[in-house]
Amino acid sequence: SPVSFSCQAPAYASCPSPLGIKFAARGSACIEGNFVPHGFHCTAQCEQGYSPTPPTMLCVAGTLEPRSFNCLESSCRLPEITNVASPMCAPDRNGTSIIE
């Protein structure tokens, strides 16, 4: 009998998609579905207007690395408008930018 032993997840164990992430897409938080095979990536997906950080997680023996992600509000790009006065944006009373 061995002096010591350890339990390890089988190399083929799949990873469950993360749960309970605020602003994650409905259905599965991973584009690949509710389970991601060992050695494959979970491509995180968020509701429209939010971006995942980090965008992918690697499945290693049943555990995603990193274990989860956040959905952060996406910044939006200003439209390109010809013949517009400069500057196109100015801070409002709350300190956020608005189009003039």
N, C-alpha and C positions, 0 to 999 in steps of 0.2 A: 504494500500500500504506500502511496506517496506521502511525503512529509507534509506537503501543502498542495492545495489545488485552488483553482478559481473557476467560476462560472463565466462563460462568455456567450454572447448572443451568436447564433449561427451567422456565418458570413453572408448568407442569402436573405437575412431578415429585412423586410421592407419597413419603411418609416411612415407613420400616420401623418397626414397633413395637419399643420398646427390649427388649434381651435381657439376661439375667444379673442381673436384679434380685431380690435376696433377698426372699422372701415375696410375690412377685408371683403373681397368679392363674395357674393352669395354662392352657396354651393360648396366648393372646395377652395381653400386658401392657396392651393397649388394648381397651376394650369394642368399638371399631369394627372390630377384626380385626388381621391381621398388617401391613396397609398402610393409611395414612391419606392421603386426597387432599390436595393443596396447598390451603391456605386453610381446612382443617377442623381440628378439635381431636381429639387422642387423649385419651380419658377413661381415666385410669389405673385399674387394678383390682388389688387385693391379695387375698391369702388371707383367710378369715374371721378376725376378731380383729385385723386390721391396716388402717390407713388410708393412702391415698396422699398424698404431699406433694411437689410440688404436685399437685392433683387433675386438672389438665388441662395439655396442652402443645399448642401451635399448630404445624401443619406449614407451613413456608415453604420453597418450592423444594427439597424433598427433605431438609430438616433440621428436626427437632423443636426448638421453643424453649419452655422449656429442653430440653436434649437428653435428660434422663432424670428419674426420680423415685425416691423412697424409699418403702418400706412400713414405717410406724412402728406399733408396738403401740398399739392403740386403748385409750383409757381407758374404763372401764365405769361406768355410772351405778348408783347404789345403788337398790334397789327401794323403793317407797313402802310403808311399813308403818305402820298405825295403831296407836296405843297402845304405841309402842316407847319404851324408856328412852333418854335422851339422855346422852351421844353414842352413836350407833349404831356408830361405828367408833373403833378405838383402834390405835395403832401396836403392831406385834408386835416381837419381838427384833431383826429385821432393819431396822426403821424403816418397813416398809410397813404399810398399813392393812388391818385385818381386821374382819369383822363380829363383834361380841361376842354 
